[in-house]
Amino acid sequence: MILEVATLNIKKGLSADFELAFEKAQKIISAMAGYCNHQLQKCLEEEDKYILLVNWETLEAHTQGFRGSAEYQDWKKLLHHFYDPFPTVEHYIMINT
């Protein structure tokens, strides 16, 4: 399993709108092949900052399957205009349980 970690900095004052848009967008990602689960968490120390944690069966399920899909275009339309700067996205594998 691969953990995608995205740091999301939302434009000032748009967090409520972002959260509403994410409610719609999460239906897109959760229907993708290779998707396992996700969490969106809001930072306590920094206003308008979130992390998105998504577990994928494989790296390719995210980087090729999701990002290469028509559904990703819908995801982008819903969410990408909220970000400043564009999110940092990294992938992790578990080495110790």
BELRABEL-V981676 format. One record per backbone hydrogen bond with DSSP energy under -1.0 kcal/mol. NH is the residue of the N-H (numbers start at 0). CO is the residue of the C=O. If there is no record, write none. Layout:
# BELRABEL-V981676
nh->NH co->CO
nh->NH co->CO
This chain:
# BELRABEL-V981676
nh->1 co->55
nh->2 co->91
nh->3 co->53
nh->4 co->89
nh->5 co->51
nh->6 co->87
nh->7 co->49
nh->9 co->47
nh->10 co->81
nh->13 co->10
nh->17 co->13
nh->18 co->14
nh->19 co->15
nh->20 co->16
nh->21 co->17
nh->22 co->18
nh->24 co->20
nh->25 co->21
nh->27 co->24
nh->28 co->24
nh->29 co->25
nh->31 co->28
nh->34 co->31
nh->35 co->54
nh->36 co->54
nh->38 co->52
nh->40 co->50
nh->42 co->48
nh->48 co->45
nh->49 co->7
nh->50 co->40
nh->51 co->5
nh->52 co->38
nh->53 co->3
nh->54 co->36
nh->55 co->1
nh->56 co->33
nh->62 co->58
nh->63 co->59
nh->64 co->59
nh->65 co->60
nh->66 co->61
nh->67 co->63
nh->68 co->65
nh->74 co->70
nh->75 co->71
nh->76 co->72
nh->77 co->73
nh->78 co->74
nh->79 co->75
nh->81 co->78
nh->83 co->8
nh->89 co->4
nh->91 co->2
